[in-house]
């Protein structure tokens, strides 16, 4: 319901020094967590490649499916 934490995390990605955790099973992708108003269950997956930034915004509940998708992306 509150998009503020997500928007702040997206803004932080604009600075290369921001680090995330590696995504196990999806080489080259990192993740950061953010609050959705119901806990720390938001997921922001990202990778920097070729001068651009790929981003997937998701939730903890769909993490298994998301990692499979990221691995094929």
Rosetta blueprint (number, residue, H / E / L):
1 X L
2 X L
3 X L
4 X H
5 X H
6 X H
7 X H
8 X H
9 X H
10 X H
11 X H
12 X H
13 X L
14 X L
15 X L
16 X L
17 X L
18 X L
19 X L
20 X L
21 X E
22 X E
23 X L
24 X L
25 X L
26 X L
27 X L
28 X L
29 X L
30 X E
31 X E
32 X E
33 X E
34 X E
35 X L
36 X L
37 X L
38 X L
39 X L
40 X L
41 X L
42 X E
43 X E
44 X E
45 X E
46 X E
47 X E
48 X E
49 X E
50 X L
51 X L
52 X E
53 X E
54 X E
55 X E
56 X E
57 X E
58 X E
59 X E
60 X H
61 X H
62 X H
63 X H
64 X H
65 X H
66 X H
67 X H
68 X H
69 X H
70 X H
71 X H
72 X H
73 X L
